[in-house]
Amino acid sequence: MVQVLVIGGSEGADEMLERRIGGILRGLARVRRGNYNDPFPGDIDLVVFYGKGKRLREMQKRNLPGVALVGAELTLLPAGLKELQKIKPGQVCGVVAEHQRCANIFLSEIIRAGFVENRFVTGTFQEIERLEADCFIVSEEMAPLFPPDPKNRPLVAIPRTVSPESAAEIINLVLEIGARKLNRTS
């Protein structure tokens, strides 16, 4: 069986990614959590990263023979769209994440979903005090990392899942790896 390691970068992201990727690959692969800073177990065939960001790019620079690397792109769940619809039109929404690039990607997911009746600013968790926003939008898996806001502005946590395109890419990789492993043992 193909061995898959998921790396989210935080407890919430790790848990979400393990649950989503585990469900996608049920019966095809064994999925477990890992840590970016720890050595990978020797039996790992595929590492799935949270997004296609900094950690994936850094890992691609390392020489990891026999280990495939892929980033899981995320998309909003319908429950997330319902949460967004609760925000009053015209409000300035601060879309925040751990990294600026991640906040920008998250904002593009929100806009792609058709939520465009508000103005947006993006930033990192460290910048929330300085952001001119009426409320904050954060991905549900990153909500535990959101620091206390001295102005006590509302926080909207949006659930996400792995995009269909990313799920197909990951399934395809697992099937290819499984076929190669089968050919080596025959």
N, C-alpha and C positions, 0 to 999 in steps of 0.2 A: 504494500500500500504506500502511496506517495505521502511523504511527511512534509507538512506545511507549518511554518512559523509565522505568526502575525505580530507586527510591531506597531503599536499605536502612539507611543510616546508619553502617555499618561494613563492612569488607572481606568478612567472612563472610556478613553479611546481604545485601549487594549481590550476591555470587556466588550464594547460594541463591535469591534472588528472581529474578535474571536467568535462572537455569537453569529454575526452576519455571514462571515466567510465559512464558518462551521456548517451553517445551514445550507449554503450554496453548494458546498463540497461533500455533504453527507453521503456516505457510501463510496466516495471516490478517493478521499484522503483523510488522514488524521491531522487535525488542526489543533495547535496549542499556541499559547502566548510566549513571547520572548521579550527581551530587553535589548535596546539598541547598543548599549555599552557592554553587554555580556557576550562572551564567545558563543557562537551558535553550536547547538548539539551536532555531533558528527553525522547524524542520519538525516539531516534536513535537506530536502530537495528544492523547496521553493520558499522564499520569504516574501510575504505580502505586507507592504507598508501602508500606513494611513496617509492617503493622498500621494501626490507625485512631487513632494517637496524636497527640502534640504536633506533629510535623512536618507532618502532613496538615492539622491545624486551623490552623496558622500559614500554610500555603500557601493555604488556602481564603480567608484574609483579603486576600491579594494579588489584584490585578486581572490575570488572565491570560486575555485574550480568545482563544477558539478552542482552549483547552487544558482537557480534562476531567481531573479528579483523583479518584482512588479509593484506598482503603486495602485491602490484601489481608489478610484474616483468615487465620490459620494454624491448623492442627490437627495432632495427633500422628500420626506414621506408625506402622504396626504394629511396626517395629523399636524404636521409642521405648517402646511398651508393654512389650516384652520386657525392655528395660533397666530400666524401673520395677519390674517383677516380681522383679528381682534384689535389690531393697532389702528388708532384713529388716522384717517387720511390727513395728510399735511404735516404730520409730526416728523421731526428729524430723528432718524433711527441711527444709532451707533452700532455698526456691525463690527464685532470685536472677536479676536482670537489670540492665540499665544504668539503668533508671528504675523507681521503685516501682510506678507504674501498670502497666508492662510485666510486672513480677513477679507482680502480682495477676492480670492477664489470663492469664499462663502457668499460674498455679496453677488458675485456673478450667478451663483446657483439661485439666489433669491430673485434676482431680476429675470433670469431665464424662466422661472416658475410663473412670471407674470405679475409679481408684486411690485408695482411701479408708481403707486399713488402717493408715495412719501419721498422725502429727500433722505440721503444717506451720507454718513461719514464713516470711514473705517479707521481702525487703530488696533493697538495691542492692549492686553489686559493692564499693562503698566501705564497706559495713557488715558484710562477712563476718566480721571479727574479733570483732565484738560479738554476732553472732547465735548463739543457743544452739541448735546443730544437730549431729546426728551425721554428716550428709552434706549435700552440696549438689546441687541439680538445676538445670541450666541448659540452655537450648536449644542444640542443636549448633552453630548458626551464630554464637552468641554466646560459645561456649566459649573461643575465642582471647582474648577480652577479660577472662576471669576472672583476677583477680590471684592471686598465690601466697598460700596459706592458711598462716599461721604454725603452726596446729595440725595441718596436713597431713590434714584430713578428706577422705574420698572425694568425688570429683566425678563425677556422672552426667550425661552429655550426651545430650539427647533430640532425635532428628531430627524435623523437622516439614515440612509441605507446605502449600500453599494449600488452604483448605477448599473443598469442592464448591460451596457457596453463593457464595463469593467468586469462584471460577473462572467460574461461570455469569454472575455480574454483570459480570466483566471481559470475557468473550466477547461478551456482549450489547452492552456499550459499544463495543467494537471494531467489531462489525457495524453498529451505528448510525452510528458515525463514518465507516466505509467507505462506507455508503450515501449519506451527506451529501456526501462527497467526490466520489462518482461522479455524483451529481445536479448538482454545481457544474460538472463538466467536460463534461456533456452539453448 
